[in-house]
Amino acid sequence: MITHDLDTLVSLSDRVAVLAEQKILFYGSLAEVVAVGHPFVRNFFLGERGLRALTAAPGELYVHAAPATNQSSGG
């Protein structure tokens, strides 16, 4: 299945592939994806919308999810 709907992804997926920049950035379980430090992945899953969906995740996945922050130093 291919989806951008995080609610569907959280409720139905065992494994997740994140595609961006014309390639697969990451493939793994939802817990593994949430732990990835890539800015695109963090913004998608740990931004406001992602965190709302993760609160419905089974277990305590959302407890370990830190909100995305903008750590850009400019330039």
N, C-alpha and C positions, 0 to 999 in steps of 0.2 A: 504494500500500500504506500502511496505517496500522499503526504498531507502537510499543510502548514498549520493545521488546527491542533494546538497543543493539548486541548482537552481530549480529543480523540487519540492522540499519540500516547498520552499518559495512561488512558484507560485500556488501550488495546495492544500496545507494543512491548515486546520483550527485548528487542534490539533496535537501535536507532542509527541511521546513517545521516550525517549532516553534510549537505552538499552546498558549496559556495566556491567562488573563485574558479569555476569550471573544473572542480575536482571534489573528491570526497575528503572533507577535512577530518572527519572522525567517524568511527563505527564502533559501537559497543552498547552496553546496557544503558538505561536511562541514568542510573547512578554514576556510571563512568562518564557519560557525556556532561552531566552537570559539573563534574570535577575538572573538566578541561579548561585550561587557562587561555585558550584562543579568544580574542576579543569578540569576534562574530558569534561564536558559540555561547559565550557568557551573556552577551546582550540579548540573544534570542531566547535562551532558556532562563536566565536570571534577571531579565528586565521585568517590568511591572506585569505584563501579560503572562510571561513564563512562570513567575512566582505564583500567580493565582492558580494556574493549571497544576503546578507541582503540589499545591496544598491538597489536591485530590489524589495524589500519588499513593499507592499502597505503601504500608510501612512508614518509616520515618525519613524518607528521602528528602522531603522539603526541609526538615530540621537542619540538614547539613548544607543546604544551599544558601550561600551568602549572596546578598544582592550585588548586581553588577555595579561597578563604579567606574567613573571616567578617570583613568590614571594617566591621561595624556599629559606630557610635559610641554606640549606646544612644539613649534618648530616647523 
